[in-house]
Amino acid sequence: MITLTHIKQAQEKLEGIINKTSITYAPLLSQDCKAEIFLKKENLQLTGSFKLRGAFNKISTLKEDEKQRGVVAASAGNHAQGLSYAAKHFSINATIYMPESTPLTKVSGVKLYGAKVVLEGSNYDEAYEAAMAYAAKNDMPFIHPFADDEVIAGQGTLGIEILDQCENVDEIIVPIGGGGLISGIAIAAKAINPKVRIIGVVASGARAMKESFDAHLPIDSKSVKTIADGIAVRCVMPKNLEYILEYVDEIVEVSEQEIANAILFLLERHKLVVEGAGAVSVAAIMHKKIEMEDKKICALVSGGNIDVTMLSLIIEKGLVKSNRKLNLLVTLIDKPGALMDITDVFTHCDANIVQIDFDRNSVDIDFGEAYVTIALETKGHEHQREIKEHLKKNGYKFKQI
């Protein structure tokens, strides 16, 4: 059983290794929620996430002969980078199995620290099975990303830090995948202040831990699908569920769109690059999933290793949703000057064209017509209404896409 003493021992081992990441006040969230909201920025940790804490603590406890054999792990990214960093520190070999779909940026991050990367399987579970088989065959220690007491104790150092940096906090909001992070934080926080509430957040596409929490027994998901790949865990480990049932007060869930909204909000308003898993705690606050009024709340921003392609997609969809970008499919008469005429309409409305595509070959249009796909920078709902009215006034057929 993990105790505060174990977590404090882990904290001593991590002294001088990790960053004691900052906690800052979030004024816009606080005003909107009528509460005091603080963000614990673990996305600014070395390797880009909290995972370094648990991985380093675990490796530090290995016996000398185990270190000499090297270590094996399976990870979608963050555990891999944390373990690779720790292995390099102790000058031991590390072999990391990652799903074939792992973003290049995460694979490169692991290799940067000298670990051997093996891409195998279409998801984490398949990579995990391959890693376990490799570890057994070669008699190498397997470092589990969340179902390991030493790993959990390392993650629990965040609980001590949060209570030290954010005095008299009422609630701590924590992302949940496999449950190692929230278990460690909850054990530490409840030991120091039994009154603090610990609230976990899962993605709606990875609900295994919430369903298990509600049912008080392990329930694995048949599949997971979420942009929060760091918490896309299908199987529930009984040990972690026991910790969560004892120490965690509540678990809520957020949708894919809510996660995307939080990523964009943190980027625009707090200048923080945050991955999906790291943003779910803020998503829960933004979308009022918990009772917050007149409370002091710390939301853990657990990681920042987001794929640039995914970030670009989230920004694009966010601009459309907030009426700052308008995508139109317009039907034109296919004749000289037609394209210039429609651009004059947008010039009159003070709308900037950022992309345009001309198509006269579509089978959906009549002979003598052409489709023009146009992306416009706009200034909100009223501006978009003005553009559409002006197009109608000038006789254009169009639809928003």
C-alpha positions as CSV (number, residue, x, y, z in Angstrom):
1,M,0.0,0.0,0.0
2,I,1.4,3.4,-1.0
3,T,1.7,6.0,1.8
4,L,2.7,9.6,2.1
5,T,6.1,8.4,3.3
6,H,6.7,6.5,0.1
7,I,5.7,9.6,-1.9
8,K,8.0,11.8,0.1
9,Q,10.9,9.4,-0.5
10,A,10.1,9.7,-4.2
11,Q,10.2,13.4,-3.9
12,E,13.7,13.3,-2.4
13,K,14.9,11.1,-5.4
14,L,13.4,13.6,-7.8
15,E,15.1,16.6,-6.2
16,G,17.3,18.3,-8.8
17,I,16.0,16.1,-11.6
18,I,12.6,17.5,-12.4
19,N,11.2,21.0,-12.6
20,K,8.9,22.1,-9.8
21,T,6.4,23.4,-12.3
22,S,4.5,26.6,-11.5
23,I,0.9,27.2,-10.5
24,T,-0.7,30.3,-11.9
25,Y,-4.1,32.0,-11.4
26,A,-6.5,31.8,-14.3
27,P,-8.5,35.0,-14.3
28,L,-10.9,34.4,-17.2
29,L,-11.9,30.9,-15.9
30,S,-12.2,32.2,-12.4
31,Q,-14.5,35.1,-13.4
32,D,-16.7,32.8,-15.5
33,C,-17.0,30.1,-12.8
34,K,-17.2,32.5,-9.8
35,A,-14.3,30.6,-8.2
36,E,-10.6,30.8,-7.8
37,I,-9.1,28.7,-10.5
38,F,-5.4,27.9,-10.7
39,L,-3.5,25.9,-13.3
40,K,-0.6,23.5,-12.4
41,K,1.5,23.6,-15.5
42,E,3.0,20.2,-15.8
43,N,3.0,20.5,-19.6
44,L,6.2,22.6,-18.9
45,Q,7.9,19.7,-17.2
46,L,11.1,18.1,-18.7
47,T,10.0,15.8,-21.5
48,G,6.6,17.7,-21.7
49,S,4.6,15.8,-19.1
50,F,4.3,14.5,-15.5
51,K,5.4,11.0,-16.6
52,L,9.0,11.7,-15.9
53,R,8.2,11.7,-12.1
54,G,7.0,8.1,-12.0
55,A,9.4,6.7,-14.5
56,F,12.5,8.1,-12.8
57,N,11.3,7.0,-9.4
58,K,10.7,3.4,-10.6
59,I,14.1,3.1,-12.3
60,S,15.9,4.5,-9.2
61,T,14.5,1.6,-7.2
62,L,15.8,-1.2,-9.6
63,K,18.5,-3.5,-8.4
64,E,21.9,-3.2,-10.1
65,D,21.6,-6.5,-12.1
66,E,18.1,-5.3,-13.4
67,K,19.6,-2.0,-14.6
68,Q,22.3,-3.9,-16.4
69,R,19.8,-6.0,-18.3
70,G,18.0,-2.8,-19.5
71,V,14.3,-1.9,-19.3
72,V,11.3,-2.4,-21.5
73,A,8.1,-0.3,-21.7
74,A,5.0,0.3,-23.8
75,S,3.7,3.8,-24.4
76,A,1.7,6.1,-26.7
77,G,4.3,8.8,-26.0
78,N,4.7,10.5,-22.6
79,H,5.7,7.5,-20.5
80,A,8.1,6.6,-23.2
81,Q,9.8,10.0,-23.1
82,G,9.9,10.1,-19.4
83,L,11.4,6.6,-19.2
84,S,13.9,7.3,-21.9
85,Y,15.1,10.4,-20.0
86,A,15.4,8.4,-16.8
87,A,17.2,5.6,-18.5
88,K,19.7,7.9,-20.0
89,H,20.4,9.5,-16.6
90,F,21.2,6.1,-15.1
91,S,23.1,5.0,-18.2
92,I,20.9,2.0,-18.9
93,N,19.4,0.7,-22.1
94,A,15.7,1.2,-22.8
95,T,13.5,-0.5,-25.4
96,I,10.1,1.2,-25.9
97,Y,7.2,-0.3,-27.9
98,M,4.9,2.2,-29.4
99,P,1.8,1.9,-31.6
100,E,2.5,2.2,-35.3
101,S,0.2,5.3,-35.4
102,T,2.3,7.2,-32.8
103,P,2.9,10.8,-34.1
104,L,6.4,11.3,-35.4
105,T,7.1,14.1,-32.8
106,K,6.7,11.6,-29.9
107,V,8.8,8.9,-31.6
108,S,11.5,11.5,-32.2
109,G,11.3,12.7,-28.6
110,V,11.9,9.2,-27.3
111,K,14.9,8.6,-29.7
112,L,16.4,11.9,-28.7
113,Y,17.2,10.4,-25.2
114,G,18.8,7.3,-26.8
115,A,16.1,4.7,-26.3
116,K,15.4,2.1,-28.9
117,V,11.9,2.5,-30.4
118,V,9.9,-0.5,-31.8
119,L,6.7,0.5,-33.6
120,E,4.2,-2.4,-33.4
121,G,0.5,-2.8,-33.2
122,S,-2.4,-0.5,-34.2
123,N,-3.0,0.7,-30.7
124,Y,-1.5,0.8,-27.2
125,D,-2.9,-2.6,-26.1
126,E,-1.2,-4.4,-29.0
127,A,2.1,-2.5,-28.4
128,Y,1.8,-3.5,-24.7
129,E,1.4,-7.2,-25.5
130,A,4.4,-7.1,-27.7
131,A,6.5,-5.3,-25.1
132,M,5.5,-7.8,-22.4
133,A,6.5,-10.7,-24.6
134,Y,9.8,-9.1,-25.4
135,A,10.6,-8.4,-21.8
136,A,9.8,-12.0,-20.8
137,K,11.8,-13.5,-23.6
138,N,14.9,-11.4,-22.7
139,D,14.5,-11.4,-18.9
140,M,14.3,-7.6,-18.8
141,P,12.3,-5.5,-16.2
142,F,9.0,-4.1,-17.6
143,I,8.1,-0.6,-16.5
144,H,4.4,-0.3,-16.5
145,P,3.1,3.3,-17.2
146,F,0.5,3.4,-14.4
147,A,0.0,0.0,-12.6
148,D,3.1,0.1,-10.5
149,D,3.4,1.4,-6.9
150,E,6.8,3.1,-7.5
151,V,5.5,4.8,-10.6
152,I,2.4,5.9,-8.7
153,A,4.5,7.2,-5.8
154,G,6.5,9.3,-8.3
155,Q,3.3,10.8,-9.8
156,G,2.1,11.5,-6.2
157,T,4.8,14.1,-5.7
158,L,2.5,16.4,-7.7
159,G,0.0,16.1,-4.8
160,I,2.6,17.4,-2.4
161,E,3.6,20.2,-4.7
162,I,0.0,21.4,-5.4
163,L,-0.9,21.6,-1.7
164,D,2.4,23.4,-1.0
165,Q,1.9,25.9,-3.9
166,C,-1.8,26.4,-3.7
167,E,-2.7,26.7,0.0
168,N,-6.2,25.9,1.2
169,V,-7.2,24.4,-2.1
170,D,-10.7,22.9,-2.1
171,E,-10.6,20.7,-5.2
172,I,-7.9,19.2,-7.4
173,I,-9.0,18.3,-10.9
174,V,-6.9,15.5,-12.5
175,P,-7.0,13.7,-15.9
176,I,-7.6,10.0,-15.8
177,G,-6.4,7.3,-18.1
178,G,-5.0,4.2,-16.4
179,G,-5.3,6.0,-13.0
180,G,-1.7,6.1,-11.8
181,L,-1.5,9.9,-11.7
182,I,-4.8,10.5,-9.8
183,S,-4.0,7.6,-7.4
184,G,-0.7,9.1,-6.4
185,I,-2.0,12.7,-6.2
186,A,-5.1,11.6,-4.2
187,I,-3.1,9.5,-1.7
188,A,-0.7,12.4,-1.0
189,A,-3.3,15.1,-0.9
190,K,-5.7,13.3,1.3
191,A,-2.9,12.4,3.8
192,I,-2.0,16.1,4.1
193,N,-5.5,17.5,4.0
194,P,-8.4,14.9,4.2
195,K,-10.9,17.7,3.3
196,V,-9.5,18.3,-0.2
197,R,-11.7,16.9,-2.9
198,I,-10.1,14.9,-5.8
199,I,-12.0,14.9,-9.0
200,G,-11.0,12.9,-12.0
201,V,-11.8,13.6,-15.7
202,V,-12.0,11.0,-18.5
203,A,-12.6,11.6,-22.2
204,S,-16.0,10.4,-23.4
205,G,-14.2,8.2,-25.9
206,A,-12.2,6.4,-23.1
207,R,-14.7,5.9,-20.3
208,A,-13.3,2.6,-18.7
209,M,-12.3,4.1,-15.4
210,K,-15.5,6.2,-15.0
211,E,-17.6,3.1,-15.6
212,S,-15.5,1.1,-13.3
213,F,-15.7,3.8,-10.6
214,D,-19.5,4.0,-10.9
215,A,-19.9,0.2,-10.8
216,H,-17.2,-0.4,-8.1
217,L,-15.6,-3.1,-10.2
218,P,-13.2,-3.2,-13.2
219,I,-14.9,-2.8,-16.5
220,D,-12.7,-2.8,-19.6
221,S,-13.8,-0.9,-22.7
222,K,-14.1,-2.8,-26.0
223,S,-12.4,0.1,-27.8
224,V,-11.2,3.7,-27.2
225,K,-11.3,6.7,-29.6
226,T,-10.3,10.1,-28.5
227,I,-8.0,13.0,-29.3
228,A,-6.7,12.7,-25.8
229,D,-4.3,9.9,-26.6
230,G,-2.5,10.2,-23.3
231,I,-5.6,8.9,-21.5
232,A,-6.9,6.5,-24.2
233,V,-6.7,3.5,-21.9
234,R,-9.0,0.5,-22.6
235,C,-8.2,-1.8,-19.6
236,V,-8.7,-1.0,-15.9
237,M,-6.1,-2.4,-13.5
238,P,-7.8,-3.6,-10.3
239,K,-5.0,-2.2,-8.1
240,N,-5.5,1.3,-9.5
241,L,-9.2,1.1,-9.2
242,E,-8.9,0.2,-5.5
243,Y,-6.8,3.4,-4.9
244,I,-9.3,5.5,-6.8
245,L,-12.4,4.1,-5.0
246,E,-10.7,4.8,-1.7
247,Y,-9.3,8.3,-2.3
248,V,-11.1,9.9,-5.3
249,D,-14.4,11.7,-4.7
250,E,-15.8,12.1,-8.2
251,I,-15.2,11.3,-11.8
252,V,-16.7,13.3,-14.7
253,E,-16.3,13.1,-18.5
254,V,-15.8,15.6,-21.3
255,S,-16.5,15.3,-25.0
256,E,-14.1,15.5,-27.9
257,Q,-15.4,19.0,-28.8
258,E,-15.0,20.1,-25.2
259,I,-11.4,18.9,-25.1
260,A,-10.7,20.7,-28.4
261,N,-12.3,23.9,-27.0
262,A,-10.0,23.7,-23.9
263,I,-6.8,23.2,-26.0
264,L,-7.7,26.3,-28.1
265,F,-8.6,28.3,-25.0
266,L,-5.3,27.4,-23.3
267,L,-3.3,28.3,-26.4
268,E,-5.0,31.6,-27.0
269,R,-5.7,32.9,-23.5
270,H,-2.8,31.3,-21.5
271,K,-0.2,30.9,-24.3
272,L,0.1,27.2,-23.3
273,V,0.6,24.4,-25.8
274,V,-1.4,21.5,-24.2
275,E,-2.2,18.0,-25.5
276,G,-5.7,16.5,-25.3
277,A,-5.1,14.6,-22.1
278,G,-3.6,17.6,-20.5
279,A,-6.6,19.8,-21.3
280,V,-9.4,17.6,-20.0
281,S,-9.2,19.1,-16.5
282,V,-9.7,22.6,-18.0
283,A,-12.4,21.3,-20.3
284,A,-14.3,20.1,-17.2
285,I,-14.1,23.5,-15.7
286,M,-15.0,25.4,-18.9
287,H,-18.1,23.3,-19.5
288,K,-19.3,23.3,-15.9
289,K,-18.9,19.6,-15.2
290,I,-18.3,20.2,-11.5
291,E,-19.5,22.4,-8.6
292,M,-17.1,25.3,-8.4
293,E,-18.7,28.4,-7.1
294,D,-16.8,30.1,-4.3
295,K,-14.2,27.4,-4.2
296,K,-10.4,27.4,-4.7
297,I,-9.6,24.9,-7.5
298,C,-6.4,23.6,-9.0
299,A,-6.6,22.0,-12.5
300,L,-3.7,19.9,-13.4
301,V,-2.5,20.6,-17.0
302,S,-0.7,17.2,-17.2
303,G,1.1,17.4,-20.6
304,G,1.9,19.4,-23.7
305,N,3.1,16.8,-26.2
306,I,0.5,17.4,-28.9
307,D,1.0,16.4,-32.5
308,V,1.3,19.6,-34.7
309,T,-1.1,18.1,-37.2
310,M,-3.7,17.6,-34.6
311,L,-3.1,21.1,-33.2
312,S,-3.6,22.6,-36.6
313,L,-6.9,20.7,-37.1
314,I,-8.2,21.9,-33.7
315,I,-7.2,25.5,-34.5
316,E,-9.0,25.3,-37.9
317,K,-12.2,23.9,-36.4
318,G,-12.1,26.3,-33.5
319,L,-11.8,29.3,-35.9
320,V,-14.9,28.0,-37.8
321,K,-16.9,27.4,-34.6
322,S,-16.1,30.9,-33.2
323,N,-17.2,32.5,-36.5
324,R,-13.6,33.7,-37.3
325,K,-13.4,31.7,-40.5
326,L,-16.1,31.0,-43.1
327,N,-15.9,28.3,-45.7
328,L,-18.2,28.6,-48.7
329,L,-19.0,26.7,-51.8
330,V,-20.2,29.2,-54.4
331,T,-21.7,28.4,-57.9
332,L,-20.4,30.7,-60.6
333,I,-21.1,31.3,-64.3
334,D,-18.0,29.9,-66.0
335,K,-17.0,33.0,-68.0
336,P,-14.1,35.5,-68.0
337,G,-14.3,37.9,-65.1
338,A,-16.6,35.8,-63.0
339,L,-14.0,35.1,-60.4
340,M,-13.1,38.8,-60.2
341,D,-16.7,39.8,-59.7
342,I,-17.1,37.5,-56.6
343,T,-13.9,38.7,-55.1
344,D,-15.3,42.3,-55.4
345,V,-18.2,41.1,-53.2
346,F,-15.8,40.0,-50.5
347,T,-13.7,43.2,-50.8
348,H,-16.9,45.2,-50.3
349,C,-17.6,43.3,-47.1
350,D,-14.0,43.6,-45.9
351,A,-13.5,39.9,-45.8
352,N,-10.0,38.5,-46.4
353,I,-9.7,35.5,-48.7
354,V,-7.2,33.0,-47.3
355,Q,-7.8,30.1,-49.7
356,I,-9.6,29.6,-53.0
357,D,-10.2,26.6,-55.3
358,F,-11.8,26.6,-58.7
359,D,-13.6,23.5,-60.1
360,R,-15.4,23.3,-63.4
361,N,-15.3,19.5,-63.8
362,S,-17.7,18.4,-61.0
363,V,-20.5,16.2,-62.2
364,D,-22.8,18.0,-59.7
365,I,-22.9,21.2,-61.7
366,D,-24.5,22.1,-65.0
367,F,-22.5,22.9,-68.2
368,G,-21.4,26.5,-68.2
369,E,-21.1,26.6,-64.4
370,A,-18.2,26.2,-62.0
371,Y,-17.7,25.7,-58.2
372,V,-15.5,28.0,-56.2
373,T,-14.5,26.9,-52.7
374,I,-13.5,29.9,-50.7
375,A,-12.1,30.3,-47.1
376,L,-12.6,33.7,-45.6
377,E,-11.2,35.4,-42.5
378,T,-14.2,36.9,-40.7
379,K,-14.9,39.0,-37.6
380,G,-17.8,37.1,-36.0
381,H,-21.4,36.1,-36.5
382,E,-22.6,39.5,-37.7
383,H,-19.9,39.8,-40.2
384,Q,-20.6,36.4,-41.7
385,R,-24.3,37.3,-41.9
386,E,-23.4,40.5,-43.8
387,I,-21.3,38.4,-46.3
388,K,-24.1,35.9,-47.0
389,E,-26.7,38.7,-47.4
390,H,-24.4,40.4,-49.9
391,L,-23.9,37.2,-51.9
392,K,-27.7,36.7,-52.1
393,K,-28.2,40.3,-53.1
394,N,-25.8,39.8,-56.0
395,G,-27.5,36.6,-57.2
396,Y,-25.0,34.0,-56.1
397,K,-26.0,30.4,-55.2
398,F,-23.8,29.2,-52.2
399,K,-23.7,27.0,-49.2
400,Q,-21.6,27.0,-46.1
401,I,-19.2,24.0,-45.7
